[in-house]
Amino acid sequence: MEPATVDVNLGLFDGEVSHARINTAVAKGDKSVLFGEQTRLPYFPDDEPLPKLHAGDPLVLLFWKVLRKVPENLRTALIEAPLSLTLVRDDTLLHFENYRCHQALHIGCRRRTIYLPEILLHAAEDRGYDYWAIAEGVIYAGWMIMDYLLLVDVLKEYAELARKLPGYRLGEALQTRLVDDHNNHRRDHASAGRSEVAEFIDGYKGKLLRVTPEQGANEDVFALARGIFDSELEQRWAHDKMERIAQVFSYPRLFLFDRDIIHGTARALAEAKGLEIEPRSFADALHDYHDVLRFESHPLMTTLGKAVVPKPRAVFLQTVVRLGIIGLRGFFEAYGRDEPGVRDLVHPLWMYLCSLSSDPAGIFSRAGRLRAVGREALDETLDGHLAGVLIRLDGAENYMQLVREVAAMGEVVRAELQALISVQRLLEEDEWEAFKGRKQAIVANACRALEDLSSSEDGGASERVNLHEDEKIRSLISDRPHRLTSDPSGVMMYLRTYKNSLNRFGAADPDSDFLLASILVRLDQADEYPELLERVFEIGTPAFTALHNVFEQIPERDMKKREILKQARILWSRLLAKARAKTKGGK
């Protein structure tokens, strides 16, 4: 049998916490023995004797109340076994790096102890379900260390047999007898499917069969047991045992040890240190999603787009979109790496993205391409397809953030934006009807992103026209312009906002251009209306938003304001044609 090559960290932890790191953290802490007796083996000659809390200490009394919640056979086994529970008396967890990387319980197999931070006892007590919650942690950690000690006892007796009878192998019959002789915590049952003893024998049968008589007779039994110990299997068994006991004995589930006590403490520590809690990357979002799935096996359902999905999935997908380019890129890169759980989320994300767009067909094709690039490991970058998705998410709450991110992606997205603009015509009435109310915001912001991209490449140069100092326009809007429109309420609304914007931010603010365009396009009863429309056209990209608001705010059936709506359509078509001409010219 080959020795274990990986030094596994056993316990309850989140994130990547190595065994060496947790050992260092525990070694630095102030420790006391809460339960049992300290084990000082020859492996650790430098270990100092730890103080033991006296029987009347409040924490000791609390722990014995916890033990009363543990089933009798397991409680008796824990009390009689040569193990201890070591309290780390600091105001933090055993290891704490951030909200998503910490450790609350650690199992020291060779020292035969469970390390528990004192802060968890106080946190559980504050929750009001202290005995039940801590009992779950004791069952989880105690089950694993009892299994390790059972392996040690089996190998210790086999070592004696191997020395007396050279060549005597640890066969299945001998394994069964030795496990039966030394087992104190696992329940037996006539049905193999319900027998915890049979579960243990089946789990370790293969590894024990590979132990040679020479190894059994000559090697240290603790090291040999550590090499055989299957940490992944044991953690699954311990979790299942904890859940079965909680269900059979009707443990209150309002507060859970991992979800509320450990993660609640981690959150409080992060807030006290001023650390970030909200997810800032796809890895953070996926970590939080897996946490919730672990805590809630039957979550509530909620609506997302046009679908009804589990609430944790809805929150996760919304977070991916909120993270923008970081979230979507991280998702499809994780999909390409086939990270656990991501493959099952591709289709829900696909449909959710389509529900956020006025151009679901465009989203569908580009999200499908992103999926193909990840699935087939194609030699193709994600950026162009990601930009095509982001610029079309006009139903997202953070749409303007997504537009800015697209513009910041650089030259790699130019072709995607140009293709989006170039396919729009709007020369015929039926084409306008198909376009109306659907892709207006998408195309306008594609133009905006393309303009920002070109501006950044030109060192910030801009074609922006300043109309705020034009004497004719200033005179017109200062002399009761609501008299010159069939939409006086709209003019008054934008006029107030425009004046406030000029006073606070000045004429250089881009919103000032949009607000001025919103006023000028509505002055349909002014003699200079054709000239004013030309000035709106000169404003350029900011006018798209002003025209879009006209389409949104003036209904088709409003015959009184029909001229405004008609001229807004004409202006939109001209601006779009200008943008298309720029893309063809490579500007």
LINJO-V429025 format. One record per run of one state. SS is the DSSP state (H for helix, E for strand, L for the rest). FROM is the first residue (numbers start at 1). TO is the last residue. If there is no record, write none. Layout:
[[SS,FROM,TO] [SS,FROM,TO]]
//
This chain:
[[L,1,10] [E,11,14] [L,15,18] [H,19,28] [L,29,30] [E,31,36] [L,37,41] [H,42,44] [L,45,50] [E,51,52] [L,53,57] [H,58,67] [L,68,71] [H,72,80] [L,81,83] [E,84,88] [L,89,94] [E,95,98] [L,99,100] [E,101,108] [L,109,112] [E,113,117] [H,118,127] [L,128,129] [H,130,164] [L,165,171] [H,172,182] [L,183,191] [H,192,194] [L,195,195] [H,196,209] [L,210,212] [H,213,218] [L,219,220] [H,221,228] [L,229,230] [H,231,248] [L,249,256] [H,257,273] [L,274,281] [H,282,295] [L,296,300] [E,301,304] [L,305,306] [E,307,310] [H,311,322] [L,323,324] [H,325,337] [L,338,342] [H,343,355] [L,356,359] [H,360,376] [L,377,382] [H,383,390] [L,391,398] [H,399,408] [L,409,410] [H,411,422] [L,423,428] [H,429,435] [L,436,439] [H,440,457] [L,458,470] [H,471,478] [L,479,480] [H,481,484] [L,485,487] [H,488,505] [L,506,509] [H,510,520] [L,521,528] [H,529,539] [L,540,541] [H,542,553] [L,554,558] [H,559,584] [L,585,587]]
//
